[in-house]
Amino acid sequence: MSRRKVRETIFLLLFRIEFNTQEELQEQIKWYFEERTDIEGKDQIYIETKIGSILKRLPEIDEQIHSICEGWRLERLGKPELAILRLAVYEITNDANIPTGVAINEAVELAKIYCSEEAPRFVNGVLAKLA
C-alpha cells in the first residue's frame, strides 16, 4: 500500500472520531479492516498504531490547532478539515520520519479530495503557521 493510501486510510478512520465514542471507534476500525481485505497486515498494524498514537495525544493536538486558528473553535471547523489537521499536526510534531513539507502537502491533497474548494488553502495556512 502506498504511503499516500496509508495516510488516506488513517484520515478516513480519524474522521470517525467525531461520530463515535472511543469504544465505538475501536469497533469501527475493526469493521473497516474486516471489509478491506486488500490491506496487508503490516499496513494494518502501522495504521492502527498511528491512530492509537494520535488518539493518545488528541487533547494536545487539538490545543495546537485551536491556538493557531485564532477566533475559531474546533467545533466550527468542518469535520474533514479537523481530521486532516489532526493527522498533519501529529506528523509535523511527533513523527520524525515524515518531513514537515510532506505532511503539509499531503494534508492539502486530502483537503482537495474530501473538503470544500476553500479548504486546501485554509489547511495550508494553518499548517504553515505551525511549521
Stockholm file with secondary structure:
# STOCKHOLM 1.0

chainA/1-131         MSRRKVRETIFLLLFRIEFNTQEELQEQIKWYFEERTDIEGKDQIYIETKIGSILKRLPEIDEQIHSICEGWRLERLGKPELAILRLAVYEITNDANIPTGVAINEAVELAKIYCSEEAPRFVNGVLAKLA
#=GR chainA/1-131 SS CCHHHHHHHHHHHHHGGGGSCHHHHHHHHHHHHHHCTTSCHHHHHHHHHHHHHHHHTHHHHHHHHHHHSTTCCGGGSCHHHHHHHHHHHHHHHHCTTSCHHHHHHHHHHHHHHHSCTTHHHHHHHHHHHHC
#=GC SS_cons         CCHHHHHHHHHHHHHGGGGSCHHHHHHHHHHHHHHCTTSCHHHHHHHHHHHHHHHHTHHHHHHHHHHHSTTCCGGGSCHHHHHHHHHHHHHHHHCTTSCHHHHHHHHHHHHHHHSCTTHHHHHHHHHHHHC
//
